[in-house]
Amino acid sequence: MKRTNLYLRFAALRALLGFAVAALGWATPASAAPVDDARLAAASGERANWLSYGRDYGNQRFSPLDQINRATVGQLAPRWIYQTGSAASFQATPLVVDGVMILSMPFNHVAAIDAVTGAQLWRYEHKRRSPKMCCGPANRGVAVGYGKVFIGTVDARLIALDARTGKPLWDIALADDDSPSEHRDQLADDPFKQLATTGSTGVGANMAPLVFDGKVIVGITGVGYGLHLESARPNAPLGAVIGIAGRYGRPGFYAAFDAATGQRVWQFDTVAATGWEGQFRSSTPDGLPLHRDIERERRELPRYPQAARHGGGSAWTTPAIDAHSGTLFVGTGNPSPQMDDLSRPGDNLYTVSLVALDARSGRVKWHYQQVPHDVWGYDVASPPVLFDLPTPKGPVAAVGQASKTGWFYVHDRASGELLFKSEPFVPQHNLFTPPSAAGVRIAPGAIGGANWSPVSYDPGTGLAYVAASHVPMRYTVKEMPATAERPALRYSSLETIDEPNWGTLSAISTREAGRIRWQVKTDTPLVGGVLATAGGLVFSGEGNGYLSAFDAASGERLWQFQCGAGVNAPPVSYEVNGVQYVAVAAGGNANFGFRQGGALVVFALPKRR
């Protein structure tokens, strides 16, 4: 009994001291520097910390820590667990700043946690202004800088919290939700009408913001109109996506806001107000036929002069930034309406593109549209990654992007020139084939390939590690004749197929023009992300609850741990007082039917005696 009382008193004292430390600033060491532009620009050199979503401005997600390595990883075990209190899709990258972890949770709650003990220092409870969520409760993280924590919310707000206390400092609306209703009534007696809706057009933000040059950069999601329907099969991926032509949706955007006040500084609309129809390309920029009816599109163009106003182009991913040139690299989502293209002739610029922007003005420097006039849902969703590419003429500053189509694209960072694309890292079948009344089997489907999951890049070996999914889908177009109750209706659908699906973890050599060095096939689709470390390890989680460590050189699985819920978030690594930790969120993913939970699990090697 005396020992129990002593323990409780010690725990209370530790909690009190932890609160006092949090009230004074980020870190236990009094000499810790503030998180400013200089520190963020040099983040890759901070061994102990994880200062931004991709760890550094280049989104390399490579940790230089090596205490946990090939020889020691077999001893890795949980050190502490933080329970969020909600079981929902959990996709966040936790940040670690001088011994303090900042964790964003489903529904945009945020906590500051002692990174050694797991003790909560403060917690912000987000109160939504609207119960509607276009894209579910998940968010992918926060940004820190200038004494603040920034988060974009599911109800389309950008909020700045005091980093010491978690109290809101300012709170602004990113956009008004002027989106259309779901129009489910138009489906009449179609069997899809019986399936529950998991998402539809709306406005939200689930990407982690980015801090640069006194500004906070964030984008909005949910603007590409399409009904997302649950599967009729238990524990199966999303059942179907429905697209209906018409004046639905709105343009997406990335925007920069003054970090001190929240005032909007610039905005880049992901669908161009003028010139959005582009060149009417019959093929992708790398020469693959798109099977478009260009004559019909040109003929129909005058009927849809306002198509850009409903154009789509969600911002799913945290950008990368070249701080030296001041260039921001962003990815854009599918055009609107999703899949059905009758009301949006043309290339639909700048959707499904990698776009280079001037970070100080938002001006377009160049763009590469992976799929002009996309009708398959091939958003550029995985974050871009920056690296130097050795060539016979010297190093080239490059940007890579893992695509939903199944290739890792590598471009010249200054010009946008495509230098090469990798070997396919998932099976491809009927790529860019248009829909039919009978249905066409397509792989990758809209939820396959490299989805939003971030890659990791090892600057020592030049290997990019890509997590991806093989989830084929059937693409159908249906014509429903008019009746006395409703007009004629045409719509397109992408349905998951009752056949095996799986994941792939691939090591892609950027120094061998995209050759796949090794690949591991996993039991479930990989949706979450990758961490590579100087210990020769690659960490990645699966929807079945396992977090695994692989040999970075061979792909051999060296360790795994069952976390109790789907590990569908990117792992991170950090160090405090000479101890290396690995942390990952385990909360599952409803769209893939993965078991849901609400825990952050932190691992370390056994304590030395």
Order of alpha helices (4+ residues) and beta strands (2+ residues): alpha-alpha-beta-beta-beta-beta-beta-beta-beta-beta-beta-beta-beta-beta-beta-beta-beta-beta-beta-alpha-beta-beta-beta-beta-beta-beta-beta-beta-beta-beta-beta-beta-beta-beta-beta-beta-beta-beta-beta-beta-beta-beta
